[in-house]
Amino acid sequence: VQMVESGGGLVQTGGSLKLSCAASGFTWDYYAIGWFRQAPGKEREGVSCISSSDGSTYYADSVKGRFTISRDNAKNTVYLQMNGLKPEDTATYYCAAVERRSTCLKNLKPDEYGGEMKGPSYGMDYWGKGTLVTVSY
């Protein structure tokens, strides 16, 4: 199994980046995909999820309206378009796959979706190694 993120880099406040996550080695169509991020000294947090069945999308409140998740099932790839970037978005961004969409959603909003997932896996089945996003002032 491989999940490989790309597209990170240095951008100024208000700028945009588009992250990609290419996956292989598992039955892509059956898995929901999530984007997570981890800033230095902080816990990993869920950013966005996209379901396997109907492509429904979900976002953490901190990024809603600025980030857009999408998936191209023909390419086994998920994207995260990030607009209006802020310094507090600086983090290493990871993609991860899970069979149960609910697990991904619990990482976004544990109070709303019934539970808090813990590291190191946060309930996700597969992880990429991450791509660094740095937003300067």
WOGI-V269677 format. One line per field, one symbol per residue. ss: DSSP state (a for helix, b for strand, c for the rest). psi: psi as a letter, one per 40 degrees, with the letter a starting at -180 (. if undefined). burial: b if it has 9 or more other ideal C-beta (glycine too) atoms within 8 Angstrom, else e. A space follows every 50 residues. Layout:
ss = ???
psi = ???
burial = ???
This chain:
ss = cbbbbbccbbbbccccbbbbbbbbcccaaacbbbbbbbccccccbbbbbb ccccccbbbcccccccbbbbbbccccbbbbbbccccaaacbbbbbbbbcc aaaaaaaacaaaaccccccccccccbbcccbbbbbbc
psi = hhhhiieiahiiheaiihiihhiieigdeehihihiihiheiihiidiih iddeeiiiiideehedihiiihddefhiihhhifiideehihhiiiiidh ddddddddgdddefihiiieefeidiiaeihhhhhi.
burial = eebbbbbbeebebeebbbbbbbbeebebeebbbbbbbbbeeeebbbbbbb bbeeeebbbbeebeeebebbbbeeebbbbbbbeebeeebebbbbbbbbee bebbbbbbbbeebeeebeeeebebbbbbebbbbbbee
